[in-house]
Amino acid sequence: MRGAFLLWVGLSVVGAGCHREVASGPSRSEGLTGRTLPLLASPALRLTVAGRLGTRVVPVVLDVARPLSMVSQECFDGGPPAPEGTVRAPEIAGGFRAWPVVSLPVLTVGGASVPLRTAGLSGEKPCSLTLGSDVLEPYALTVDPLRREVTFTASRPREAQPAAEVASDAAREVHRVELSREPVGDWPLLAVRVSQGEAELTGPFVLTTREPFSRIAVGPAEAQGLQPLETVAHLPPRTFAVDSVDVAEGVGARPLVVEAAGRWDSPSSLGRLGPDVWGRFTATLDAKGGVLVLRRPRVRAVDETDVGSVSSPRAGRAEGPDAAATSPRSTTTDGAGWMGASASSPPPAGTIGAAPVPSGTTASSPSQATTSPAATAGTAPKASGTASPSPESPARPTASAAPTAQAPGDTSPSTSSEPARPATPNPVARRQQCTDAHGVFSEEACYGLHVRKEPEGGISVVGAVFRDLPEGGRLHLEPVGPDGQRLESGCGIGLSFPATSRGLTTQHRLPWPSLAQALPACHAALVQARGFNLALFEEGSQPECPTACAFVTETSSRRTVCECQPTPLGEGVAAPSRKAPSREPPREERELEPEDPR
C-alpha cells in the first residue's frame, strides 16, 4: 500500500467529558481561573462549553471579540423576561446595534458561578448563551485543539509573561504574536497577510473565537487583486479560495477557503481571523494582556534514503474507558507542525501524539488601528524577529521562530517532464518527521488521536496531523471492544484529511447518528466499541470525503459514507483545486474496472 505504515499505538477513552481542575475547591466557586473544560463535540473547532442557566443546561459560547454578553430567547422556558432597558454596542464589521437587556438566572460553567446578571437578548436559534469580553477580559484562554479543551488562567501583561512559557525548545516552537486593541470596540487586532497567486492583502484583522471560519472584507480584497470564487459564475461574492493566511512568516494555514464579507464598514480592520487558522496550534489568547501565543511541535524534512523502513514502537494498549496511552510522533519542521500540550507537564492521558508546548516566535501586530484599511493594505506586519522564508512561499509576516524547513508540498517526490541530465543526480524523496514530548523526531509523532466519552453517551474521536499533507492523508482506526481487544466490525473506519498544511484537526462521534440509516450494520457494530486505536496512516485523502471527515467503509459492499467538516462553501464542500495532479487508482479500484474491449 503506497505511502502507508502501521501505527502500533494503543489508545483508550478518556473520562466522560469531565473537566480537570488545578486546585480543589468548593463545588460552586467564583470565577473560572484554573479550570480546564471540554469543548462540546463538533467537527470544526468551536469554543463552546456546557453551562447551566438556572436549572437549564445551555451551550455557552466564548467570544473574546464581542463587548456584550448575549442570551437567545430560546433559553427561557415560557418566554424571556421583560427587558430592563436597551444598550448600544459596537459591531466588529462596523457601526452600532441596539439590544434589549434582560436579567439572568444564576449561570454556572464547569461548577463555577459566573458573575453575569444581565445580558443582551438575541433572536438566535436554538438556545445559546455567549460570554463576551465583559466577562472574559480577566482571563487568558488556552485552547488545545487535539484534546478539544479550553483552560482559563489569569490575564498577564506581555512584559509579565514568563520566559519559559514563550521560549522554543527541542520539542516545540512558540510564536508570540502581539495584539492591539480596536479603539472603539476594544476587541483584539493582529496583523494578517492573505495571499492568492501574486495578489496579497496585509493589514489588521479582528481575532475572533465564535465563528469557525475567517472572513475577509470584499472591497479591500478586490482592490488588492484577490478574486472571489463566484467571480467566474457572475454571482455575488461569498467566498475566497486563498493560497495562505499567515500571522507570521510560515505561521498560518494554506490553502484555505474563507468567507467574503460584502458588508464590512469597519475603518480599523480588514476582516476577522478565526479558529480555522489559529486553531491549528495550541493557542493562548490573552486579549487584555495583548498577546497570542501559538505552540506546535517541530518538523524536519529528511531524505527518504535516510529514513529506512518505517516501524512504529509498540506502546501499552489501553483497556477500559479510563485507561490511556501516549505515543511518540513523527517528523517535524520548524514553522510547519502543530501540537497541543503543556510544556511543563507530560503528554495528556488518552492522547496520541501530544508533544510539549512549543516555544519561540514573536510577531508584532498593528498599532492601535485608527486608519482606513486601504491605507494599511499591502504593508507587511512588523515582527520582533526573523525567520527564513519557505522556499516556494511568497513573503509573509515574520516571527522570531526557528527557520521553516520547507513549504507545504515540498515533501513529495519531485517530478519533471524534462529528460534527466547526466551531471545532475536523481532527486531524493523527502519525508517529514515531528517531535514527540521528549524532542525526539519520528514519523509516528506526526499523528495524534484523542478519544473521549461524551456526557450524553457515545464516543468522540479527535484526529490531528502535525505535518504537511501535499496529497491529503488517511488515519485508519481500529475499534476496541468491551474486553479491550480489537472489535471485528466488518467495516473500515478512519479520518480523512485534504491536502493542507500542518495542524489540521477534526472531531467526530463514532458512530454518528445518520450512519444508522446509511450503513446500519456498521452502525450497530460501532455502537459496541469502547475506544479506538490508531492503526495505519496512508497518503492521499479518501475520494468520497472532500474535506476533513470521518469515514466508514462497509467491507462487503465497499460502500463508503462520510461525515465531514463544514466549510464556507457548505457542509463537506471543498474548493476547486488549483493543482489537481492525477493519481493512479489503488489496486482494489483497478480490479473493479471493466476490461478493454477486444
FENNORTA-V266539 format. One record per helix or strand of 2 or more residues. SS is the DSSP state (H for helix, E for strand). FROM is the first residue (numbers start at 1). TO is the last residue. If there is no record, write none. Layout:
BEGIN
ss from to
SS FROM TO
SS FROM TO
END
This chain:
BEGIN
ss from to
E 4 9
E 13 14
E 20 21
E 29 30
E 35 38
E 48 53
E 56 62
E 70 72
H 73 75
E 85 90
E 96 103
E 107 109
E 112 114
E 118 122
E 129 131
H 133 136
E 139 144
E 149 154
H 158 160
H 163 166
E 172 178
E 180 181
E 188 196
E 199 207
E 215 217
H 218 223
H 229 231
E 239 242
E 244 248
E 251 253
E 256 261
E 271 273
H 275 278
E 282 286
E 291 297
E 299 303
H 304 307
E 330 331
E 351 352
E 359 363
H 373 376
E 430 435
E 441 443
H 444 446
E 447 453
E 459 465
E 473 480
E 491 497
E 505 509
H 515 518
H 520 526
E 531 539
E 549 554
E 559 564
E 566 567
E 570 571
H 587 592
END
